[in-house]
Every structure is written in C-alpha cells, then in structure tokens.
Amino acid sequence: MTAKEKFDQVCAEVCERLNWTRTTNSIEVPLGKTRSQTVELDFFVHEAQEMVRLHTSIGSTRRIRPERLSFALELNFNLPHGSLAVKNDTLVLVDTLVLGEVDAIEFESSANFLAKTGDQYELTLFGVDEN
C-alpha cells in the first residue's frame, strides 16, 4: 500500500466516524448545527518524503488592517501546532504531515484543530464566517 493510499484509508475512516464530508482535495468539518469549516488537502513531495499540507482559509489579506496582521502573528506564536501563513492573498491556518506516518489520531487532531481554530480566528480577525 502506498503512503497516499494509506492516508486515503485513514482519512476515509475518520471522515466516516465523525460525519465529515471529503472530496478529492478537501474536507468539510461541521462545527455545531449551522457552521462548518473547509480544510484543504495539498499533496506534495519534499526531499523524497511524501507530505500532505492541510490548510483552512481565514480571510483575505486585502481586507485586514496592518495592526490586525500583526495581531495574527502574535496569535501564531501561541499555536500548539500548525501556523498562520498567506496563500494567494488569503490568510490561512496550516499544518503539514508526513503522508506515510499519518494515523487516525494525528489526522483527526490536526484537521479538527485547523477547522475550529480557523473558524475562531475568522470571527476574531474579520467578524464574519465565510469559510
């Protein structure tokens, strides 16, 4: 079984158990009855190691004041894992995992943390829920 196939199996098991919806490159994580957050999956190879980058959008950097961006970097320092980053003018919360080493606990923990924290930061920094 390849690392990607193992990841797909782990992802499918977690998504089914938690009632998350998976597409090819994303997961929709329900947050309560009326809210959800999308976690995107980017597969890549780094130094011959297959990886998956999970990220969730927080909001457009064009809509954020410079002092809020500074505040976001302060939040970044206090994250237990993952980090804030900018992808194509969008502030995102990101975590990277080694594809062949991912187990259900690690994947669930990472995706759940990104979804919940991303949603919280979206409300804190932008005052809206769009992602």
Phi and psi in radians as a Rosetta constraint file:
Dihedral C 1 N 2 CA 2 C 2 CIRCULARHARMONIC -1.314 0.35
Dihedral N 2 CA 2 C 2 N 3 CIRCULARHARMONIC 2.882 0.35
Dihedral C 2 N 3 CA 3 C 3 CIRCULARHARMONIC -1.064 0.35
Dihedral N 3 CA 3 C 3 N 4 CIRCULARHARMONIC -0.701 0.35
Dihedral C 3 N 4 CA 4 C 4 CIRCULARHARMONIC -1.142 0.35
Dihedral N 4 CA 4 C 4 N 5 CIRCULARHARMONIC -0.733 0.35
Dihedral C 4 N 5 CA 5 C 5 CIRCULARHARMONIC -1.111 0.35
Dihedral N 5 CA 5 C 5 N 6 CIRCULARHARMONIC -0.704 0.35
Dihedral C 5 N 6 CA 6 C 6 CIRCULARHARMONIC -1.097 0.35
Dihedral N 6 CA 6 C 6 N 7 CIRCULARHARMONIC -0.783 0.35
Dihedral C 6 N 7 CA 7 C 7 CIRCULARHARMONIC -1.063 0.35
Dihedral N 7 CA 7 C 7 N 8 CIRCULARHARMONIC -0.807 0.35
Dihedral C 7 N 8 CA 8 C 8 CIRCULARHARMONIC -1.014 0.35
Dihedral N 8 CA 8 C 8 N 9 CIRCULARHARMONIC -0.675 0.35
Dihedral C 8 N 9 CA 9 C 9 CIRCULARHARMONIC -1.166 0.35
Dihedral N 9 CA 9 C 9 N 10 CIRCULARHARMONIC -0.816 0.35
Dihedral C 9 N 10 CA 10 C 10 CIRCULARHARMONIC -1.062 0.35
Dihedral N 10 CA 10 C 10 N 11 CIRCULARHARMONIC -0.801 0.35
Dihedral C 10 N 11 CA 11 C 11 CIRCULARHARMONIC -1.064 0.35
Dihedral N 11 CA 11 C 11 N 12 CIRCULARHARMONIC -0.791 0.35
Dihedral C 11 N 12 CA 12 C 12 CIRCULARHARMONIC -1.069 0.35
Dihedral N 12 CA 12 C 12 N 13 CIRCULARHARMONIC -0.747 0.35
Dihedral C 12 N 13 CA 13 C 13 CIRCULARHARMONIC -1.102 0.35
Dihedral N 13 CA 13 C 13 N 14 CIRCULARHARMONIC -0.799 0.35
Dihedral C 13 N 14 CA 14 C 14 CIRCULARHARMONIC -1.141 0.35
Dihedral N 14 CA 14 C 14 N 15 CIRCULARHARMONIC -0.804 0.35
Dihedral C 14 N 15 CA 15 C 15 CIRCULARHARMONIC -1.068 0.35
Dihedral N 15 CA 15 C 15 N 16 CIRCULARHARMONIC -0.724 0.35
Dihedral C 15 N 16 CA 16 C 16 CIRCULARHARMONIC -1.153 0.35
Dihedral N 16 CA 16 C 16 N 17 CIRCULARHARMONIC -0.780 0.35
Dihedral C 16 N 17 CA 17 C 17 CIRCULARHARMONIC -1.120 0.35
Dihedral N 17 CA 17 C 17 N 18 CIRCULARHARMONIC -0.633 0.35
Dihedral C 17 N 18 CA 18 C 18 CIRCULARHARMONIC -1.771 0.35
Dihedral N 18 CA 18 C 18 N 19 CIRCULARHARMONIC 0.044 0.35
Dihedral C 18 N 19 CA 19 C 19 CIRCULARHARMONIC 1.090 0.35
Dihedral N 19 CA 19 C 19 N 20 CIRCULARHARMONIC 0.662 0.35
Dihedral C 19 N 20 CA 20 C 20 CIRCULARHARMONIC -1.561 0.35
Dihedral N 20 CA 20 C 20 N 21 CIRCULARHARMONIC 2.617 0.35
Dihedral C 20 N 21 CA 21 C 21 CIRCULARHARMONIC -1.788 0.35
Dihedral N 21 CA 21 C 21 N 22 CIRCULARHARMONIC 2.187 0.35
Dihedral C 21 N 22 CA 22 C 22 CIRCULARHARMONIC -1.936 0.35
Dihedral N 22 CA 22 C 22 N 23 CIRCULARHARMONIC 2.347 0.35
Dihedral C 22 N 23 CA 23 C 23 CIRCULARHARMONIC -1.936 0.35
Dihedral N 23 CA 23 C 23 N 24 CIRCULARHARMONIC -3.034 0.35
Dihedral C 23 N 24 CA 24 C 24 CIRCULARHARMONIC -0.971 0.35
Dihedral N 24 CA 24 C 24 N 25 CIRCULARHARMONIC -0.785 0.35
Dihedral C 24 N 25 CA 25 C 25 CIRCULARHARMONIC -2.208 0.35
Dihedral N 25 CA 25 C 25 N 26 CIRCULARHARMONIC 0.432 0.35
Dihedral C 25 N 26 CA 26 C 26 CIRCULARHARMONIC -2.764 0.35
Dihedral N 26 CA 26 C 26 N 27 CIRCULARHARMONIC 2.878 0.35
Dihedral C 26 N 27 CA 27 C 27 CIRCULARHARMONIC -2.343 0.35
Dihedral N 27 CA 27 C 27 N 28 CIRCULARHARMONIC 2.347 0.35
Dihedral C 27 N 28 CA 28 C 28 CIRCULARHARMONIC -1.745 0.35
Dihedral N 28 CA 28 C 28 N 29 CIRCULARHARMONIC 2.046 0.35
Dihedral C 28 N 29 CA 29 C 29 CIRCULARHARMONIC -1.845 0.35
Dihedral N 29 CA 29 C 29 N 30 CIRCULARHARMONIC 1.964 0.35
Dihedral C 29 N 30 CA 30 C 30 CIRCULARHARMONIC -1.159 0.35
Dihedral N 30 CA 30 C 30 N 31 CIRCULARHARMONIC 2.432 0.35
Dihedral C 30 N 31 CA 31 C 31 CIRCULARHARMONIC -2.226 0.35
Dihedral N 31 CA 31 C 31 N 32 CIRCULARHARMONIC 1.522 0.35
Dihedral C 31 N 32 CA 32 C 32 CIRCULARHARMONIC 1.468 0.35
Dihedral N 32 CA 32 C 32 N 33 CIRCULARHARMONIC -2.865 0.35
Dihedral C 32 N 33 CA 33 C 33 CIRCULARHARMONIC -1.453 0.35
Dihedral N 33 CA 33 C 33 N 34 CIRCULARHARMONIC -0.474 0.35
Dihedral C 33 N 34 CA 34 C 34 CIRCULARHARMONIC -2.112 0.35
Dihedral N 34 CA 34 C 34 N 35 CIRCULARHARMONIC -0.028 0.35
Dihedral C 34 N 35 CA 35 C 35 CIRCULARHARMONIC -2.097 0.35
Dihedral N 35 CA 35 C 35 N 36 CIRCULARHARMONIC 2.723 0.35
Dihedral C 35 N 36 CA 36 C 36 CIRCULARHARMONIC -2.723 0.35
Dihedral N 36 CA 36 C 36 N 37 CIRCULARHARMONIC 2.889 0.35
Dihedral C 36 N 37 CA 37 C 37 CIRCULARHARMONIC -2.402 0.35
Dihedral N 37 CA 37 C 37 N 38 CIRCULARHARMONIC 2.369 0.35
Dihedral C 37 N 38 CA 38 C 38 CIRCULARHARMONIC -1.559 0.35
Dihedral N 38 CA 38 C 38 N 39 CIRCULARHARMONIC 2.285 0.35
Dihedral C 38 N 39 CA 39 C 39 CIRCULARHARMONIC -1.965 0.35
Dihedral N 39 CA 39 C 39 N 40 CIRCULARHARMONIC 2.066 0.35
Dihedral C 39 N 40 CA 40 C 40 CIRCULARHARMONIC -1.503 0.35
Dihedral N 40 CA 40 C 40 N 41 CIRCULARHARMONIC 2.620 0.35
Dihedral C 40 N 41 CA 41 C 41 CIRCULARHARMONIC -2.082 0.35
Dihedral N 41 CA 41 C 41 N 42 CIRCULARHARMONIC 2.123 0.35
Dihedral C 41 N 42 CA 42 C 42 CIRCULARHARMONIC -2.059 0.35
Dihedral N 42 CA 42 C 42 N 43 CIRCULARHARMONIC 2.082 0.35
Dihedral C 42 N 43 CA 43 C 43 CIRCULARHARMONIC -1.687 0.35
Dihedral N 43 CA 43 C 43 N 44 CIRCULARHARMONIC 2.382 0.35
Dihedral C 43 N 44 CA 44 C 44 CIRCULARHARMONIC -2.742 0.35
Dihedral N 44 CA 44 C 44 N 45 CIRCULARHARMONIC 2.966 0.35
Dihedral C 44 N 45 CA 45 C 45 CIRCULARHARMONIC -2.052 0.35
Dihedral N 45 CA 45 C 45 N 46 CIRCULARHARMONIC 2.291 0.35
Dihedral C 45 N 46 CA 46 C 46 CIRCULARHARMONIC -2.263 0.35
Dihedral N 46 CA 46 C 46 N 47 CIRCULARHARMONIC 2.078 0.35
Dihedral C 46 N 47 CA 47 C 47 CIRCULARHARMONIC 0.864 0.35
Dihedral N 47 CA 47 C 47 N 48 CIRCULARHARMONIC 0.884 0.35
Dihedral C 47 N 48 CA 48 C 48 CIRCULARHARMONIC 1.162 0.35
Dihedral N 48 CA 48 C 48 N 49 CIRCULARHARMONIC 0.192 0.35
Dihedral C 48 N 49 CA 49 C 49 CIRCULARHARMONIC -1.888 0.35
Dihedral N 49 CA 49 C 49 N 50 CIRCULARHARMONIC 2.150 0.35
Dihedral C 49 N 50 CA 50 C 50 CIRCULARHARMONIC -1.283 0.35
Dihedral N 50 CA 50 C 50 N 51 CIRCULARHARMONIC 2.304 0.35
Dihedral C 50 N 51 CA 51 C 51 CIRCULARHARMONIC -2.288 0.35
Dihedral N 51 CA 51 C 51 N 52 CIRCULARHARMONIC 2.837 0.35
Dihedral C 51 N 52 CA 52 C 52 CIRCULARHARMONIC -2.303 0.35
Dihedral N 52 CA 52 C 52 N 53 CIRCULARHARMONIC 2.244 0.35
Dihedral C 52 N 53 CA 53 C 53 CIRCULARHARMONIC -1.796 0.35
Dihedral N 53 CA 53 C 53 N 54 CIRCULARHARMONIC 2.103 0.35
Dihedral C 53 N 54 CA 54 C 54 CIRCULARHARMONIC -1.735 0.35
Dihedral N 54 CA 54 C 54 N 55 CIRCULARHARMONIC 2.334 0.35
Dihedral C 54 N 55 CA 55 C 55 CIRCULARHARMONIC -2.609 0.35
Dihedral N 55 CA 55 C 55 N 56 CIRCULARHARMONIC 2.668 0.35
Dihedral C 55 N 56 CA 56 C 56 CIRCULARHARMONIC -2.273 0.35
Dihedral N 56 CA 56 C 56 N 57 CIRCULARHARMONIC 2.428 0.35
Dihedral C 56 N 57 CA 57 C 57 CIRCULARHARMONIC -1.358 0.35
Dihedral N 57 CA 57 C 57 N 58 CIRCULARHARMONIC 2.432 0.35
Dihedral C 57 N 58 CA 58 C 58 CIRCULARHARMONIC -1.856 0.35
Dihedral N 58 CA 58 C 58 N 59 CIRCULARHARMONIC -0.761 0.35
Dihedral C 58 N 59 CA 59 C 59 CIRCULARHARMONIC 2.941 0.35
Dihedral N 59 CA 59 C 59 N 60 CIRCULARHARMONIC 2.964 0.35
Dihedral C 59 N 60 CA 60 C 60 CIRCULARHARMONIC -1.248 0.35
Dihedral N 60 CA 60 C 60 N 61 CIRCULARHARMONIC 2.300 0.35
Dihedral C 60 N 61 CA 61 C 61 CIRCULARHARMONIC -1.201 0.35
Dihedral N 61 CA 61 C 61 N 62 CIRCULARHARMONIC -0.311 0.35
Dihedral C 61 N 62 CA 62 C 62 CIRCULARHARMONIC -1.223 0.35
Dihedral N 62 CA 62 C 62 N 63 CIRCULARHARMONIC -0.419 0.35
Dihedral C 62 N 63 CA 63 C 63 CIRCULARHARMONIC -1.669 0.35
Dihedral N 63 CA 63 C 63 N 64 CIRCULARHARMONIC 0.018 0.35
Dihedral C 63 N 64 CA 64 C 64 CIRCULARHARMONIC -1.854 0.35
Dihedral N 64 CA 64 C 64 N 65 CIRCULARHARMONIC 2.313 0.35
Dihedral C 64 N 65 CA 65 C 65 CIRCULARHARMONIC -1.256 0.35
Dihedral N 65 CA 65 C 65 N 66 CIRCULARHARMONIC 2.633 0.35
Dihedral C 65 N 66 CA 66 C 66 CIRCULARHARMONIC -0.932 0.35
Dihedral N 66 CA 66 C 66 N 67 CIRCULARHARMONIC -0.667 0.35
Dihedral C 66 N 67 CA 67 C 67 CIRCULARHARMONIC -1.192 0.35
Dihedral N 67 CA 67 C 67 N 68 CIRCULARHARMONIC -0.523 0.35
Dihedral C 67 N 68 CA 68 C 68 CIRCULARHARMONIC -1.235 0.35
Dihedral N 68 CA 68 C 68 N 69 CIRCULARHARMONIC -0.629 0.35
Dihedral C 68 N 69 CA 69 C 69 CIRCULARHARMONIC -1.124 0.35
Dihedral N 69 CA 69 C 69 N 70 CIRCULARHARMONIC -0.686 0.35
Dihedral C 69 N 70 CA 70 C 70 CIRCULARHARMONIC -1.101 0.35
Dihedral N 70 CA 70 C 70 N 71 CIRCULARHARMONIC -0.729 0.35
Dihedral C 70 N 71 CA 71 C 71 CIRCULARHARMONIC -1.076 0.35
Dihedral N 71 CA 71 C 71 N 72 CIRCULARHARMONIC -0.678 0.35
Dihedral C 71 N 72 CA 72 C 72 CIRCULARHARMONIC -1.075 0.35
Dihedral N 72 CA 72 C 72 N 73 CIRCULARHARMONIC -0.684 0.35
Dihedral C 72 N 73 CA 73 C 73 CIRCULARHARMONIC -1.192 0.35
Dihedral N 73 CA 73 C 73 N 74 CIRCULARHARMONIC -0.565 0.35
Dihedral C 73 N 74 CA 74 C 74 CIRCULARHARMONIC -1.159 0.35
Dihedral N 74 CA 74 C 74 N 75 CIRCULARHARMONIC -0.726 0.35
Dihedral C 74 N 75 CA 75 C 75 CIRCULARHARMONIC -1.050 0.35
Dihedral N 75 CA 75 C 75 N 76 CIRCULARHARMONIC -0.696 0.35
Dihedral C 75 N 76 CA 76 C 76 CIRCULARHARMONIC -0.971 0.35
Dihedral N 76 CA 76 C 76 N 77 CIRCULARHARMONIC -0.733 0.35
Dihedral C 76 N 77 CA 77 C 77 CIRCULARHARMONIC -1.063 0.35
Dihedral N 77 CA 77 C 77 N 78 CIRCULARHARMONIC -0.547 0.35
Dihedral C 77 N 78 CA 78 C 78 CIRCULARHARMONIC -1.597 0.35
Dihedral N 78 CA 78 C 78 N 79 CIRCULARHARMONIC 0.002 0.35
Dihedral C 78 N 79 CA 79 C 79 CIRCULARHARMONIC -1.184 0.35
Dihedral N 79 CA 79 C 79 N 80 CIRCULARHARMONIC 2.360 0.35
Dihedral C 79 N 80 CA 80 C 80 CIRCULARHARMONIC -1.220 0.35
Dihedral N 80 CA 80 C 80 N 81 CIRCULARHARMONIC -0.526 0.35
Dihedral C 80 N 81 CA 81 C 81 CIRCULARHARMONIC -2.791 0.35
Dihedral N 81 CA 81 C 81 N 82 CIRCULARHARMONIC 2.839 0.35
Dihedral C 81 N 82 CA 82 C 82 CIRCULARHARMONIC 1.397 0.35
Dihedral N 82 CA 82 C 82 N 83 CIRCULARHARMONIC 3.139 0.35
Dihedral C 82 N 83 CA 83 C 83 CIRCULARHARMONIC -2.773 0.35
Dihedral N 83 CA 83 C 83 N 84 CIRCULARHARMONIC 2.837 0.35
Dihedral C 83 N 84 CA 84 C 84 CIRCULARHARMONIC -1.522 0.35
Dihedral N 84 CA 84 C 84 N 85 CIRCULARHARMONIC 2.513 0.35
Dihedral C 84 N 85 CA 85 C 85 CIRCULARHARMONIC -2.657 0.35
Dihedral N 85 CA 85 C 85 N 86 CIRCULARHARMONIC 3.015 0.35
Dihedral C 85 N 86 CA 86 C 86 CIRCULARHARMONIC -2.029 0.35
Dihedral N 86 CA 86 C 86 N 87 CIRCULARHARMONIC 2.233 0.35
Dihedral C 86 N 87 CA 87 C 87 CIRCULARHARMONIC -2.229 0.35
Dihedral N 87 CA 87 C 87 N 88 CIRCULARHARMONIC 1.987 0.35
Dihedral C 87 N 88 CA 88 C 88 CIRCULARHARMONIC 0.874 0.35
Dihedral N 88 CA 88 C 88 N 89 CIRCULARHARMONIC 0.937 0.35
Dihedral C 88 N 89 CA 89 C 89 CIRCULARHARMONIC 1.154 0.35
Dihedral N 89 CA 89 C 89 N 90 CIRCULARHARMONIC 0.324 0.35
Dihedral C 89 N 90 CA 90 C 90 CIRCULARHARMONIC -2.133 0.35
Dihedral N 90 CA 90 C 90 N 91 CIRCULARHARMONIC 2.267 0.35
Dihedral C 90 N 91 CA 91 C 91 CIRCULARHARMONIC -1.306 0.35
Dihedral N 91 CA 91 C 91 N 92 CIRCULARHARMONIC 2.206 0.35
Dihedral C 91 N 92 CA 92 C 92 CIRCULARHARMONIC -2.252 0.35
Dihedral N 92 CA 92 C 92 N 93 CIRCULARHARMONIC 2.758 0.35
Dihedral C 92 N 93 CA 93 C 93 CIRCULARHARMONIC -1.877 0.35
Dihedral N 93 CA 93 C 93 N 94 CIRCULARHARMONIC 2.245 0.35
Dihedral C 93 N 94 CA 94 C 94 CIRCULARHARMONIC -2.329 0.35
Dihedral N 94 CA 94 C 94 N 95 CIRCULARHARMONIC 2.584 0.35
Dihedral C 94 N 95 CA 95 C 95 CIRCULARHARMONIC -2.499 0.35
Dihedral N 95 CA 95 C 95 N 96 CIRCULARHARMONIC 2.498 0.35
Dihedral C 95 N 96 CA 96 C 96 CIRCULARHARMONIC -2.120 0.35
Dihedral N 96 CA 96 C 96 N 97 CIRCULARHARMONIC 2.334 0.35
Dihedral C 96 N 97 CA 97 C 97 CIRCULARHARMONIC -2.180 0.35
Dihedral N 97 CA 97 C 97 N 98 CIRCULARHARMONIC 2.587 0.35
Dihedral C 97 N 98 CA 98 C 98 CIRCULARHARMONIC -1.337 0.35
Dihedral N 98 CA 98 C 98 N 99 CIRCULARHARMONIC 2.109 0.35
Dihedral C 98 N 99 CA 99 C 99 CIRCULARHARMONIC -0.996 0.35
Dihedral N 99 CA 99 C 99 N 100 CIRCULARHARMONIC -0.793 0.35
Dihedral C 99 N 100 CA 100 C 100 CIRCULARHARMONIC -1.300 0.35
Dihedral N 100 CA 100 C 100 N 101 CIRCULARHARMONIC -0.190 0.35
Dihedral C 100 N 101 CA 101 C 101 CIRCULARHARMONIC -1.875 0.35
Dihedral N 101 CA 101 C 101 N 102 CIRCULARHARMONIC -0.048 0.35
Dihedral C 101 N 102 CA 102 C 102 CIRCULARHARMONIC -1.219 0.35
Dihedral N 102 CA 102 C 102 N 103 CIRCULARHARMONIC 2.254 0.35
Dihedral C 102 N 103 CA 103 C 103 CIRCULARHARMONIC -2.034 0.35
Dihedral N 103 CA 103 C 103 N 104 CIRCULARHARMONIC 3.044 0.35
Dihedral C 103 N 104 CA 104 C 104 CIRCULARHARMONIC -1.060 0.35
Dihedral N 104 CA 104 C 104 N 105 CIRCULARHARMONIC -0.696 0.35
Dihedral C 104 N 105 CA 105 C 105 CIRCULARHARMONIC -1.137 0.35
Dihedral N 105 CA 105 C 105 N 106 CIRCULARHARMONIC -0.805 0.35
Dihedral C 105 N 106 CA 106 C 106 CIRCULARHARMONIC -1.129 0.35
Dihedral N 106 CA 106 C 106 N 107 CIRCULARHARMONIC -0.787 0.35
Dihedral C 106 N 107 CA 107 C 107 CIRCULARHARMONIC -1.119 0.35
Dihedral N 107 CA 107 C 107 N 108 CIRCULARHARMONIC -0.848 0.35
Dihedral C 107 N 108 CA 108 C 108 CIRCULARHARMONIC -1.042 0.35
Dihedral N 108 CA 108 C 108 N 109 CIRCULARHARMONIC -0.796 0.35
Dihedral C 108 N 109 CA 109 C 109 CIRCULARHARMONIC -1.061 0.35
Dihedral N 109 CA 109 C 109 N 110 CIRCULARHARMONIC -0.809 0.35
Dihedral C 109 N 110 CA 110 C 110 CIRCULARHARMONIC -1.143 0.35
Dihedral N 110 CA 110 C 110 N 111 CIRCULARHARMONIC -0.913 0.35
Dihedral C 110 N 111 CA 111 C 111 CIRCULARHARMONIC -1.102 0.35
Dihedral N 111 CA 111 C 111 N 112 CIRCULARHARMONIC -0.717 0.35
Dihedral C 111 N 112 CA 112 C 112 CIRCULARHARMONIC -1.150 0.35
Dihedral N 112 CA 112 C 112 N 113 CIRCULARHARMONIC -0.763 0.35
Dihedral C 112 N 113 CA 113 C 113 CIRCULARHARMONIC -1.082 0.35
Dihedral N 113 CA 113 C 113 N 114 CIRCULARHARMONIC -0.817 0.35
Dihedral C 113 N 114 CA 114 C 114 CIRCULARHARMONIC -1.047 0.35
Dihedral N 114 CA 114 C 114 N 115 CIRCULARHARMONIC -0.798 0.35
Dihedral C 114 N 115 CA 115 C 115 CIRCULARHARMONIC -1.112 0.35
Dihedral N 115 CA 115 C 115 N 116 CIRCULARHARMONIC -0.884 0.35
Dihedral C 115 N 116 CA 116 C 116 CIRCULARHARMONIC -1.162 0.35
Dihedral N 116 CA 116 C 116 N 117 CIRCULARHARMONIC -0.796 0.35
Dihedral C 116 N 117 CA 117 C 117 CIRCULARHARMONIC -1.238 0.35
Dihedral N 117 CA 117 C 117 N 118 CIRCULARHARMONIC -0.697 0.35
Dihedral C 117 N 118 CA 118 C 118 CIRCULARHARMONIC -1.052 0.35
Dihedral N 118 CA 118 C 118 N 119 CIRCULARHARMONIC -0.751 0.35
Dihedral C 118 N 119 CA 119 C 119 CIRCULARHARMONIC -1.106 0.35
Dihedral N 119 CA 119 C 119 N 120 CIRCULARHARMONIC -0.763 0.35
Dihedral C 119 N 120 CA 120 C 120 CIRCULARHARMONIC -1.107 0.35
Dihedral N 120 CA 120 C 120 N 121 CIRCULARHARMONIC -0.789 0.35
Dihedral C 120 N 121 CA 121 C 121 CIRCULARHARMONIC -1.151 0.35
Dihedral N 121 CA 121 C 121 N 122 CIRCULARHARMONIC -0.633 0.35
Dihedral C 121 N 122 CA 122 C 122 CIRCULARHARMONIC -1.036 0.35
Dihedral N 122 CA 122 C 122 N 123 CIRCULARHARMONIC -0.789 0.35
Dihedral C 122 N 123 CA 123 C 123 CIRCULARHARMONIC -1.195 0.35
Dihedral N 123 CA 123 C 123 N 124 CIRCULARHARMONIC -0.708 0.35
Dihedral C 123 N 124 CA 124 C 124 CIRCULARHARMONIC -1.162 0.35
Dihedral N 124 CA 124 C 124 N 125 CIRCULARHARMONIC -0.801 0.35
Dihedral C 124 N 125 CA 125 C 125 CIRCULARHARMONIC -1.486 0.35
Dihedral N 125 CA 125 C 125 N 126 CIRCULARHARMONIC -0.540 0.35
Dihedral C 125 N 126 CA 126 C 126 CIRCULARHARMONIC -2.085 0.35
Dihedral N 126 CA 126 C 126 N 127 CIRCULARHARMONIC -0.321 0.35
Dihedral C 126 N 127 CA 127 C 127 CIRCULARHARMONIC 1.292 0.35
Dihedral N 127 CA 127 C 127 N 128 CIRCULARHARMONIC 0.226 0.35
Dihedral C 127 N 128 CA 128 C 128 CIRCULARHARMONIC -2.401 0.35
Dihedral N 128 CA 128 C 128 N 129 CIRCULARHARMONIC 2.893 0.35
Dihedral C 128 N 129 CA 129 C 129 CIRCULARHARMONIC -2.113 0.35
Dihedral N 129 CA 129 C 129 N 130 CIRCULARHARMONIC 1.761 0.35
Dihedral C 129 N 130 CA 130 C 130 CIRCULARHARMONIC -2.054 0.35
Dihedral N 130 CA 130 C 130 N 131 CIRCULARHARMONIC -0.267 0.35
